[in-house]
Structure formats: C-alpha cells, structure tokens
Amino acid sequence: MESRPSRFQRNWALLVGFFFCMSGCASFPGKEIPDYSFRDLAPPPTEKICLVVPETVPEKNRTSMEEAIAVLEKSGYFLKAPERCTPDGESIQYALSLDFRNDVKAANIAVAILTGFISGYTLTIVPGYGRDDFILTAEFRKKDGQLIKKYVYQDHINTWIHLTMLFMMPNHNPRAAINEIYQRMLMNFLYDFSRDVQKGSLAMQTQSQGNNINSSVS
C-alpha cells in the first residue's frame, strides 16, 4: 500500500519552501586592499603606452578586457588607439597581461557546505556563509617576453544567506561584489604602476608605440 505524506510533513515542506523563498543572498567585498581613485595616481607622462587587444582573447573574456582597458585609459598612462600603432607589430615594445581568477580553496567549499546544511536545517535562522577568494596578476614584460615586473593582488567576497539578506540582494549581489573587487584591483595596479613609472624603476620608454594587452578571466 502506497504511503502518503502526513499533514505535518506537508506543512513542514511548505514551511521550508516558504523560508527558502523568503531568504536572501548578499555578497560583500572583503576590502583587503586599499580603495584608490584616479586622483591618487602619480601624474602620467606625456607619452602614452598604446594598447592593442589581440584577436586571440576568448570571446567570453572580451567584455572584461574592454572594461579593464577603459580603466587603464582613464588613468592617463595607457591609450587605445590602433591607428597610432603599426599593424605589423614591429613597434611593439611592451606587453601587459592581466589574469583575474577565482582562487578555489577546499576549506572555503567545506565551510559553505557545512553552514549551508545548518542554515537549511534551521530554516535559515542560522545564516549560511560562503567565501570566494580572487587574485589579479598583472605582468609587464618587454617585447621579447622578459618580465619587467609582476604585480599580484588578492581580495575576497563574503556571501551570506539569511532572512534579513532578502532586502539587500539588489545592491549586494555576487556579480556586483566581484566587479567591485576587479575594479579595486585594477586601481591598485595602476597606483603601483604609476609610482614605479614616476620613480623610474621600470626602466622603460613610454613611447607612443604599440603594446599588446592580453587577458585571462576565470
């Protein structure tokens, strides 16, 4: 004989569903690195470093690459002007690579699973928690591939699942938090890069010649 769920079981299932539907997920940047603005950068030189986006950049990364170039251009140190860069690449003197990725850690996954189970069991009265770590690596090289300097920045986002987070979701969604971290890391790179150029520690010539910029986002 087929057993049917009791009234208590049905009501409990509805209650669990209600609480999960009413629960919110909000993400917040960890803010491990300073929050610089363009006003904090050292004055840029007259000559700019010209940026060229290679066709080899995967389509899924092209939007992030264009966003990065917009920030780099605004700094006054870089310029995206293909008409001023020779297409044969003979005048390309430098290459800038940007690698932004989620640094997946087993400990973060374990914490997310454990707190998620407890949160679900308690109808999200006990909040669920997850952490994602991100790394931005910027490598500035000569045309022949010789590394001039490597810049590395780390930050993370904290994500909470709880009833009270429902009203914070529009302004604190995971994508917005990741974008905020990405922009902050780019500004940290520009700050450090501008100081290095000002001090002359990069031993480079800021000529209006073509310079490749590659990107990897994962």
Residue, then its C-alpha position, 0 to 999 in steps of 0.5 A: m500500500e502506497s504511503r502518503p505524506s502526513r499533514f505535518q510533513r506537508n506543512w513542514a515542506l511548505l514551511v521550508g519552501f516558504f523560508f527558502c523563498m523568503s531568504g536572501c543572498a548578499s555578497f560583500p567585498g572583503k576590502e583587503i586592499p586599499d580603495y584608490s581613485f584616479r586622483d591618487l595616481a602619480p601624474p602620467p607622462t606625456e607619452k602614452i603606452c598604446l594598447v592593442v587587444p589581440e584577436t586571440v582573447p576568448e570571446k567570453n573574456r572580451t567584455s572584461m578586457e574592454e572594461a579593464i582597458a577603459v580603466l587603464e585609459k582613464s588613468g592617463y598612462f595607457l591609450k587605445a588607439p590602433e591607428r597610432c600603432t603599426p599593424d605589423g607589430e614591429s613597434i611593439q615594445y611592451a606587453l601587459s597581461l592581466d589574469f583575474r581568477n577565482d582562487v578555489k580553496a577546499a576549506n572555503i567549499a567545506v565551510a559553505i557546505l557545512t553552514g549551508f546544511i545548518s542554515g537549511y536545517t534551521l530554516t535559515i535562522v542560522p545564516g549560511y556563509g560562503r567565501d570566494d577568494f580572487i587574485l589579479t596578476a598583472e605582468f609587464r614584460k618587454k617585447d621579447g617576453q622578459l618580465i619587467k615586473k609582476y604585480v599580484y593582488q588578492d581580495h575576497i567576497n563574503t556571501w551570506i544567506h539569511l532572512t534579513m539578506l532578502f532586502m539587500m540582494p539588489n545592491h549586494n549581489p555576487r556579480a556586483a561584489i566581484n566587479e567591485i573587487y576587479q575594479r579595486m584591483l585594477m586601481n591598485f595596479l595602476y597606483d603601483f604602476s604609476r609610482d614605479v613609472q614616476k620613480g623610474s624603476l621600470a626602466m622603460q620608454t613610454q613611447s607612443q608605440g604599440n603594446n599588446i594587452n592580453s587577458s585571462v578571466s576565470 
